[in-house]
Amino acid sequence: MKEPHVARALAAVAILAAHALLAAPGAASAQQVTTLVEDLCTTCSIELTLDAVLGTDGESVIAYTRDFHRLADGRFVMTFDYTPGEFTVFAADGSSFRRIGRQGEGPGEYQRAYRVRDHGSRFYVFDQVRRITVLDADFTVVRTARVPCLECTGLDMEILRDGSVVLNSLDARKGEPWMTARDWFAIQVVGQDGEFLQQLDEVTVVDLAPVEEFRRHLEVAPDGSVLSAHQRRYRIDRWDPETGELLSAHARAVDWFPAPHPDPMRGPPDDPPLPAVTGMQLDAEGRLWLSLDRPAPDWRDRLERSSANPEGGGWQYGPGSWQDVIEVLDLESGRVLFSEVVEVPEVRDATLRLIAPGWLARVDEEGVVPVYRMYRVQLVGLE
């Protein structure tokens, strides 16, 4: 187990020395960013229990998954890349599955289902054609709504208590023509009829391209606020979805999660693999869990000649260039309670992702079609 880098007695001093960063202007008010302080539990460990393996039948997993999620009743749902308008719902133990939808633009049809989330007895499906379809418990269409966003594919979608949708998308400021807008937003709150109710998290855009990564992981806190975790930098924001106010912002200063390089074309062998936040979940005690990919210490030793251009001197990151990490945060006190590299011996070169409170998914990409292993995850030893 890793020892704390910063003692608890120094936490208050470190918080006072937090980065003097300000949130973006606009709908969000200026908000100082609090630096998270390591106060790591020395008696804690992660317990993983393999619960289900999905995709071994050759029919349920029909391509590489775009999104997967554990439903409230224990079932799993997956959407896929480069497939007709279908998604798959698996039994909780993986023993059976049901494919939902078909190609098209009519009721119950999808161009490509990006996200599926449950809310009570309803299922919300976000489609490539900028449409949200609400299904009942038998997957019968209840209603559909068009969403007037431009870049809607984003990274995540969650449902608020009143049935409105929080969608990670990139869209121009409400009321401004998207061809001339220079300030866009990374998160949209969408009503029952698909209309924008609120826009959160301003992002500068130049020539219709964001100057920073706009993809966010989303969670709805018990108090109704919206948590967003940046994919390409270690920062978590809390928003009021009704007013658009930025309520708090937390960042973690670690050398393995540096600021993005201004040249997006840089890569191996000059720079290490890009770190990323791969998932975010809140547990029953209000602690925030993050799954992350970070460069392995020996990533340079794992460089390989690019298979796309083996004679041209190109390089690529080979197997083992990344490490999977789980971190557990207490945002109220601004502390990092736990941080550990997670290894599952029977799965080589896999990607780890939190998909629900207490659940991790490992993506085994050894075969032509990936296999997905679902693990129960528990933090033990925390007082």
Secondary structure in CASP SS format (residue, H / E / C, confidence):
PFRMAT SS
TARGET T0000
AUTHOR 0000-0000-0000
METHOD secondary structure of the structure
MODEL  1
M C 1.00
K C 1.00
E C 1.00
P C 1.00
H C 1.00
V C 1.00
A C 1.00
R H 1.00
A H 1.00
L H 1.00
A H 1.00
A H 1.00
V H 1.00
A H 1.00
I H 1.00
L H 1.00
A C 1.00
A C 1.00
H C 1.00
A C 1.00
L C 1.00
L E 1.00
A C 1.00
A C 1.00
P C 1.00
G C 1.00
A C 1.00
A C 1.00
S C 1.00
A C 1.00
Q C 1.00
Q E 1.00
V C 1.00
T E 1.00
T E 1.00
L C 1.00
V E 1.00
E E 1.00
D C 1.00
L C 1.00
C C 1.00
T C 1.00
T C 1.00
C C 1.00
S E 1.00
I E 1.00
E E 1.00
L E 1.00
T E 1.00
L E 1.00
D E 1.00
A E 1.00
V E 1.00
L E 1.00
G C 1.00
T C 1.00
D C 1.00
G C 1.00
E C 1.00
S C 1.00
V C 1.00
I C 1.00
A C 1.00
Y C 1.00
T E 1.00
R E 1.00
D E 1.00
F E 1.00
H E 1.00
R E 1.00
L C 1.00
A C 1.00
D C 1.00
G C 1.00
R C 1.00
F E 1.00
V E 1.00
M E 1.00
T E 1.00
F E 1.00
D C 1.00
Y C 1.00
T C 1.00
P C 1.00
G C 1.00
E C 1.00
F E 1.00
T E 1.00
V E 1.00
F E 1.00
A C 1.00
A C 1.00
D C 1.00
G C 1.00
S C 1.00
S C 1.00
F E 1.00
R E 1.00
R E 1.00
I E 1.00
G C 1.00
R E 1.00
Q E 1.00
G C 1.00
E C 1.00
G C 1.00
P C 1.00
G C 1.00
E E 1.00
Y E 1.00
Q C 1.00
R C 1.00
A E 1.00
Y E 1.00
R E 1.00
V E 1.00
R E 1.00
D E 1.00
H E 1.00
G C 1.00
S C 1.00
R E 1.00
F E 1.00
Y E 1.00
V E 1.00
F E 1.00
D E 1.00
Q C 1.00
V C 1.00
R C 1.00
R E 1.00
I E 1.00
T E 1.00
V E 1.00
L E 1.00
D C 1.00
A C 1.00
D C 1.00
F C 1.00
T C 1.00
V E 1.00
V E 1.00
R E 1.00
T E 1.00
A E 1.00
R E 1.00
V C 1.00
P C 1.00
C C 1.00
L C 1.00
E E 1.00
C C 1.00
T C 1.00
G C 1.00
L C 1.00
D C 1.00
M E 1.00
E E 1.00
I E 1.00
L C 1.00
R C 1.00
D C 1.00
G C 1.00
S C 1.00
V E 1.00
V E 1.00
L E 1.00
N E 1.00
S E 1.00
L E 1.00
D E 1.00
A E 1.00
R C 1.00
K C 1.00
G C 1.00
E C 1.00
P C 1.00
W C 1.00
M C 1.00
T C 1.00
A C 1.00
R C 1.00
D E 1.00
W E 1.00
F E 1.00
A E 1.00
I E 1.00
Q E 1.00
V E 1.00
V E 1.00
G C 1.00
Q C 1.00
D C 1.00
G C 1.00
E C 1.00
F E 1.00
L E 1.00
Q E 1.00
Q E 1.00
L E 1.00
D E 1.00
E E 1.00
V E 1.00
T E 1.00
V E 1.00
V E 1.00
D C 1.00
L C 1.00
A E 1.00
P E 1.00
V C 1.00
E C 1.00
E C 1.00
F C 1.00
R C 1.00
R E 1.00
H E 1.00
L E 1.00
E E 1.00
V E 1.00
A C 1.00
P C 1.00
D C 1.00
G C 1.00
S C 1.00
V E 1.00
L E 1.00
S E 1.00
A E 1.00
H E 1.00
Q C 1.00
R C 1.00
R C 1.00
Y C 1.00
R E 1.00
I E 1.00
D E 1.00
R E 1.00
W E 1.00
D C 1.00
P C 1.00
E C 1.00
T C 1.00
G C 1.00
E C 1.00
L E 1.00
L E 1.00
S E 1.00
A E 1.00
H E 1.00
A E 1.00
R C 1.00
A C 1.00
V C 1.00
D C 1.00
W C 1.00
F C 1.00
P C 1.00
A C 1.00
P C 1.00
H C 1.00
P C 1.00
D C 1.00
P C 1.00
M C 1.00
R C 1.00
G C 1.00
P C 1.00
P C 1.00
D C 1.00
D C 1.00
P C 1.00
P C 1.00
L C 1.00
P C 1.00
A E 1.00
V E 1.00
T E 1.00
G E 1.00
M E 1.00
Q E 1.00
L E 1.00
D C 1.00
A C 1.00
E C 1.00
G C 1.00
R C 1.00
L E 1.00
W E 1.00
L E 1.00
S E 1.00
L E 1.00
D E 1.00
R E 1.00
P E 1.00
A C 1.00
P C 1.00
D C 1.00
W H 1.00
R H 1.00
D H 1.00
R H 1.00
L E 1.00
E E 1.00
R E 1.00
S C 1.00
S C 1.00
A C 1.00
N C 1.00
P C 1.00
E C 1.00
G C 1.00
G C 1.00
G C 1.00
W E 1.00
Q E 1.00
Y E 1.00
G C 1.00
P C 1.00
G C 1.00
S C 1.00
W E 1.00
Q E 1.00
D E 1.00
V E 1.00
I E 1.00
E E 1.00
V E 1.00
L E 1.00
D E 1.00
L C 1.00
E C 1.00
S C 1.00
G C 1.00
R E 1.00
V E 1.00
L E 1.00
F E 1.00
S E 1.00
E E 1.00
V E 1.00
V C 1.00
E C 1.00
V C 1.00
P C 1.00
E C 1.00
V C 1.00
R C 1.00
D C 1.00
A C 1.00
T E 1.00
L E 1.00
R E 1.00
L E 1.00
I E 1.00
A E 1.00
P C 1.00
G C 1.00
W E 1.00
L E 1.00
A E 1.00
R E 1.00
V E 1.00
D E 1.00
E C 1.00
E C 1.00
G C 1.00
V C 1.00
V C 1.00
P C 1.00
V E 1.00
Y E 1.00
R E 1.00
M E 1.00
Y E 1.00
R E 1.00
V E 1.00
Q E 1.00
L E 1.00
V E 1.00
G C 1.00
L C 1.00
E C 1.00
END
